[in-house]
Amino acid sequence: MKYIHVFTLFLLAVFHSSCAQNQTNPPQDTIKSSTANYSESQLKEADTSRVPRSQVRHIKQARNGDILISSFLGVFRYNGTSFTNLTSKISSPSFWDVLEDRKGNLWFATRDSGVYLLPSGQTNFQHFTTKQGLASDYGATHLYEDKAGNIWFGGGRYDGKSFQKFATKGTSQL
């Protein structure tokens, strides 16, 4: 019992030294500030074709290292030096999510006009709505690819050929 104080001090010293880790060489961020590429007047203007400036919803990294940004004004690709609006040809600018699938295709989810697909290496979009089998034009706010390569949109999925809708027991399918 008389050594309890010494033992407690020993444990405090061990825990203190193990928790106080110093990192002498932290990894450096390789992404450079984009403001160096634009004049002050360009940055003040909300140029929707060049810079995501409003309500960024999701940011993901593409397989090649580029950054994909879905925003209220479109989906942008940042390659380390400049931004490119990938969706400037689409009339519905309100995008919620972006996904690069394992084949290199880009998927764009909107809240109000379904889902868009830009096949790898192509420039023309495919547009999916309830007419093509999407569960809802209003529910495509998140995208996910499962291990089998199916693309999920809320209560439905796309297997590369057709859509399948899901509903909980006791409710009708959308």
Helices and strands as residue ranges (DSSP letters): H 4-19, G 34-37, H 40-44, E 56-61, E 67-71, E 74-78, E 83-85, E 95-100, E 106-110, E 115-118, E 126-128, G 130-132, E 144-145, E 151-153, E 156-158, E 163-165
